[in-house]
Amino acid sequence: MKRVNPLYRFLIFGLLEARSCIFPAVIFLTLAASKLIHIPGLPRYDFILLVCILAQVLMLVFKLETWDEFKVICMFHIIGLLLELYKVHMGSWSYPEAGWSKIGGVPLYSGFMYASVASYICQAWRNMNLRITNWPHAFWTVGISILIYLNFFTHHYLWDIRWWLTLLLAIIFFRTVVHFDVAGKTYRMPMVMSYVLTGFFIWVAENISTFFGAWQYPDQDHVWRIVHIGKISSWFLLVVISIIIVAQLKRVKENEQAADSSAAPLQQQIK
C-alpha cells in the first residue's frame, strides 16, 4: 500500500474543514464587508440578513445542502433566536445598531449564526464520513440536551450547573468515539474531545465576530476586548446540543431507510 505523507493528509483535512465552513465563512465575510462598506438606506443588520438568506438559497440550489439538512438548520435557527431574545433581554450582550429586522432588540440574522454551526456539523459529517460508535441511549442524550438548554435560561435566577452538566456529559459519553476519514485513512477521537475542540474554535470565531461588530458584550462598549475565555464552556455545551440533535436525527433517518429496505423484498413477494 502506498504511504501517504502525513503533511498531505493534514492539508486535505484542512481543505475538508474549509469546505464544511462555507456558511460560517459567508457570515464572516459579510460581517467584515458590512463593517467597511455602508449602503445608503439599508441598515447593516438588514444587509447581513439578506446575504444570509441568499447564501442559504444558493446552498440548496447547488445541492451543497440537502433538504433534510436544511430542516435541521431551521431548527437551530429557532433555538438560537429564542436564546438570543432571552439573553439580550437579560443584558448578557446587545446589538447596538439600528435595523428594520430587529425583534426585541435582536436582529433576525443572529439566528443564522447558530444555523451556521449546524451547517458546519452537517457538512463535516458528509465530507469526512463521520461514524459514531457506542452512542448513548436517546434517554440520556435528549435528557442532557434539555438540561443544558434550560440552564442557559435558569442560571440567571437559580444556580449555574454547567460544571455538573459537564461532568455528567463526560460520564454519558465516556465510551463514545467518533470516526472520520481523511485521504483514505480513518481516524478516531473521543466524542467529548470533539465537543471541546469545536467549542474552542467557535469561541475563536466569536472573537472575530465581535471584532466586526456582530454583537457586543457589556465590557466591549467602548473598546473591543477578547471574549472571556470562560465563554468556551458555553459554546462547548451549545455544541453538545447541536451534535446530539444532528446525530439523533441521522439515526432516525438511518432506521427509517433500514426499515424501508427490509420492507421492499416483502412488498415484491406480495405483488
C-alpha positions as semicolon CSV with decimal commas, in nm:
position;residue;x (nm);y (nm);z (nm)
1;M;0,000;0,000;0,000
2;K;0,131;0,342;-0,096
3;R;0,234;0,550;0,205
4;V;0,068;0,894;0,219
5;N;0,266;1,186;0,360
6;P;0,112;1,298;0,695
7;L;0,153;1,660;0,587
8;Y;-0,057;1,585;0,279
9;R;-0,329;1,432;0,497
10;F;-0,320;1,736;0,724
11;L;-0,364;1,959;0,417
12;I;-0,659;1,751;0,297
13;F;-0,810;1,768;0,645
14;G;-0,780;2,147;0,635
15;L;-0,947;2,158;0,294
16;L;-1,232;1,936;0,414
17;E;-1,279;2,161;0,716
18;A;-1,280;2,469;0,494
19;R;-1,536;2,308;0,265
20;S;-1,753;2,235;0,568
21;C;-1,736;2,601;0,677
22;I;-1,896;2,757;0,370
23;F;-2,190;2,906;0,558
24;P;-1,982;3,038;0,852
25;A;-1,730;3,183;0,602
26;V;-2,008;3,370;0,421
27;I;-2,122;3,521;0,751
28;F;-1,767;3,628;0,849
29;L;-1,701;3,786;0,509
30;T;-2,036;3,967;0,523
31;L;-1,964;4,097;0,873
32;A;-1,625;4,227;0,758
33;A;-1,761;4,381;0,437
34;S;-2,057;4,547;0,610
35;K;-1,819;4,695;0,868
36;L;-1,626;4,871;0,591
37;I;-1,899;4,944;0,337
38;H;-2,213;5,143;0,411
39;I;-2,515;5,102;0,181
40;P;-2,741;5,412;0,191
41;G;-3,092;5,332;0,306
42;L;-3,007;4,976;0,410
43;P;-2,910;4,919;0,775
44;R;-2,616;4,689;0,827
45;Y;-2,810;4,421;1,015
46;D;-3,067;4,400;0,732
47;F;-2,792;4,370;0,471
48;I;-2,639;4,078;0,666
49;L;-2,981;3,911;0,688
50;L;-3,035;3,940;0,310
51;V;-2,692;3,789;0,239
52;C;-2,758;3,501;0,481
53;I;-3,093;3,423;0,316
54;L;-2,934;3,435;-0,030
55;A;-2,648;3,209;0,084
56;Q;-2,896;2,957;0,223
57;V;-3,096;2,955;-0,100
58;L;-2,782;2,908;-0,311
59;M;-2,661;2,620;-0,093
60;L;-2,989;2,443;-0,161
61;V;-2,992;2,527;-0,532
62;F;-2,636;2,399;-0,584
63;K;-2,708;2,096;-0,362
64;L;-2,441;2,185;-0,108
65;E;-2,709;2,105;0,150
66;T;-2,992;1,856;0,135
67;W;-3,350;1,935;0,232
68;D;-3,313;1,717;0,540
69;E;-3,008;1,919;0,645
70;F;-3,199;2,239;0,576
71;K;-3,473;2,127;0,816
72;V;-3,210;2,066;1,086
73;I;-3,059;2,409;1,021
74;C;-3,403;2,574;1,051
75;M;-3,444;2,403;1,389
76;F;-3,117;2,559;1,507
77;H;-3,228;2,896;1,373
78;I;-3,533;2,882;1,602
79;I;-3,335;2,751;1,902
80;G;-3,078;3,027;1,854
81;L;-3,331;3,307;1,816
82;L;-3,515;3,206;2,134
83;L;-3,187;3,205;2,324
84;E;-3,086;3,541;2,173
85;L;-3,416;3,707;2,268
86;Y;-3,377;3,593;2,627
87;K;-3,006;3,675;2,663
88;V;-3,041;4,022;2,511
89;H;-3,339;4,088;2,739
90;M;-3,123;3,986;3,039
91;G;-2,839;4,214;2,925
92;S;-2,586;3,935;2,854
93;W;-2,499;4,106;2,523
94;S;-2,655;4,354;2,283
95;Y;-2,697;4,460;1,921
96;P;-2,648;4,838;1,940
97;E;-2,704;4,927;1,573
98;A;-3,039;5,008;1,413
99;G;-3,220;4,769;1,182
100;W;-3,561;4,701;1,032
101;S;-3,533;4,329;1,105
102;K;-3,486;4,358;1,482
103;I;-3,731;4,194;1,720
104;G;-3,692;4,256;2,092
105;G;-3,353;4,412;2,024
106;V;-3,235;4,105;1,832
107;P;-3,168;4,117;1,455
108;L;-3,305;3,815;1,271
109;Y;-2,966;3,745;1,112
110;S;-2,843;3,628;1,454
111;G;-3,035;3,302;1,410
112;F;-2,819;3,226;1,107
113;M;-2,507;3,233;1,326
114;Y;-2,646;2,939;1,522
115;A;-2,766;2,779;1,199
116;S;-2,413;2,807;1,060
117;V;-2,291;2,581;1,344
118;A;-2,549;2,321;1,239
119;S;-2,447;2,368;0,876
120;Y;-2,083;2,301;0,965
121;I;-2,174;1,983;1,155
122;C;-2,388;1,851;0,868
123;Q;-2,124;1,935;0,608
124;A;-1,839;1,783;0,812
125;W;-2,050;1,472;0,874
126;R;-2,080;1,415;0,499
127;N;-1,739;1,540;0,383
128;M;-1,544;1,326;0,631
129;N;-1,784;1,034;0,652
130;L;-1,840;1,061;1,026
131;R;-1,941;0,748;1,217
132;I;-2,007;0,728;1,589
133;T;-1,968;0,416;1,799
134;N;-2,117;0,346;2,143
135;W;-2,370;0,626;2,108
136;P;-2,569;0,654;2,436
137;H;-2,939;0,579;2,459
138;A;-3,172;0,858;2,346
139;F;-3,298;0,894;2,704
140;W;-2,956;1,021;2,810
141;T;-2,868;1,227;2,503
142;V;-3,205;1,402;2,476
143;G;-3,224;1,446;2,853
144;I;-2,881;1,610;2,883
145;S;-2,961;1,837;2,587
146;I;-3,278;1,961;2,755
147;L;-3,094;2,024;3,082
148;I;-2,815;2,215;2,906
149;Y;-3,059;2,434;2,713
150;L;-3,267;2,507;3,024
151;N;-2,954;2,602;3,220
152;F;-2,882;2,880;2,968
153;F;-3,210;3,036;3,086
154;T;-3,236;2,938;3,452
155;H;-2,883;3,025;3,566
156;H;-2,989;3,391;3,579
157;Y;-3,225;3,304;3,865
158;L;-3,101;2,971;4,003
159;W;-2,763;2,800;4,033
160;D;-2,543;2,769;3,725
161;I;-2,493;2,393;3,698
162;R;-2,281;2,392;3,381
163;W;-1,988;2,218;3,552
164;W;-2,216;1,946;3,690
165;L;-2,359;1,907;3,341
166;T;-2,006;1,884;3,201
167;L;-1,924;1,606;3,448
168;L;-2,245;1,425;3,355
169;L;-2,153;1,459;2,986
170;A;-1,814;1,303;3,048
171;I;-1,986;1,006;3,214
172;I;-2,256;0,964;2,947
173;F;-2,012;0,988;2,654
174;F;-1,717;0,815;2,822
175;R;-1,720;0,524;2,572
176;T;-1,841;0,719;2,268
177;V;-1,594;0,759;1,981
178;V;-1,626;0,949;1,653
179;H;-1,454;0,809;1,342
180;F;-1,374;1,020;1,035
181;D;-1,191;0,966;0,706
182;V;-0,911;1,181;0,563
183;A;-0,738;1,086;0,236
184;G;-0,828;0,720;0,266
185;K;-0,732;0,679;0,632
186;T;-0,974;0,652;0,923
187;Y;-0,904;0,848;1,241
188;R;-1,081;0,826;1,574
189;M;-1,141;1,074;1,853
190;P;-1,324;1,061;2,187
191;M;-1,660;1,230;2,147
192;V;-1,604;1,460;2,446
193;M;-1,279;1,586;2,291
194;S;-1,461;1,670;1,967
195;Y;-1,709;1,875;2,173
196;V;-1,427;2,066;2,342
197;L;-1,233;2,135;2,020
198;T;-1,541;2,251;1,832
199;G;-1,639;2,476;2,124
200;F;-1,289;2,626;2,131
201;F;-1,290;2,710;1,760
202;I;-1,637;2,862;1,787
203;W;-1,500;3,080;2,069
204;V;-1,224;3,191;1,829
205;A;-1,492;3,265;1,571
206;E;-1,687;3,458;1,836
207;N;-1,387;3,685;1,890
208;I;-1,373;3,754;1,517
209;S;-1,749;3,819;1,510
210;T;-1,745;4,065;1,799
211;F;-1,443;4,239;1,647
212;F;-1,653;4,303;1,335
213;G;-1,946;4,415;1,550
214;A;-2,178;4,117;1,505
215;W;-2,286;4,174;1,866
216;Q;-2,141;4,337;2,174
217;Y;-2,071;4,222;2,530
218;P;-2,105;4,475;2,814
219;D;-1,726;4,510;2,852
220;Q;-1,694;4,589;2,480
221;D;-1,899;4,909;2,492
222;H;-1,608;5,148;2,437
223;V;-1,332;4,928;2,301
224;W;-1,316;4,574;2,167
225;R;-1,175;4,317;2,407
226;I;-1,110;3,946;2,372
227;V;-1,418;3,750;2,476
228;H;-1,370;3,600;2,822
229;I;-1,220;3,252;2,796
230;G;-1,497;3,125;3,021
231;K;-1,731;3,153;2,722
232;I;-1,567;2,839;2,582
233;S;-1,770;2,639;2,835
234;S;-2,091;2,793;2,700
235;W;-2,000;2,712;2,341
236;F;-1,888;2,365;2,447
237;L;-2,233;2,297;2,591
238;L;-2,410;2,451;2,292
239;V;-2,203;2,231;2,057
240;V;-2,316;1,929;2,259
241;I;-2,680;2,018;2,190
242;S;-2,602;2,075;1,821
243;I;-2,421;1,746;1,764
244;I;-2,673;1,545;1,965
245;I;-2,965;1,681;1,760
246;V;-2,788;1,611;1,430
247;A;-2,677;1,263;1,543
248;Q;-3,023;1,168;1,675
249;L;-3,196;1,284;1,356
250;K;-2,946;1,096;1,141
251;R;-3,005;0,779;1,345
252;V;-3,380;0,818;1,296
253;K;-3,324;0,863;0,922
254;E;-3,099;0,556;0,906
255;N;-3,356;0,347;1,092
256;E;-3,629;0,460;0,851
257;Q;-3,414;0,372;0,550
258;A;-3,328;0,033;0,701
259;A;-3,699;-0,034;0,762
260;D;-3,784;0,064;0,402
261;S;-3,508;-0,163;0,267
262;S;-3,628;-0,461;0,466
263;A;-3,989;-0,397;0,365
264;A;-3,912;-0,376;-0,009
265;P;-3,850;-0,752;-0,067
266;L;-4,169;-0,835;0,125
267;Q;-4,370;-0,597;-0,093
268;Q;-4,227;-0,758;-0,405
269;Q;-4,331;-1,102;-0,278
270;I;-4,684;-0,977;-0,214
271;K;-4,704;-0,845;-0,570
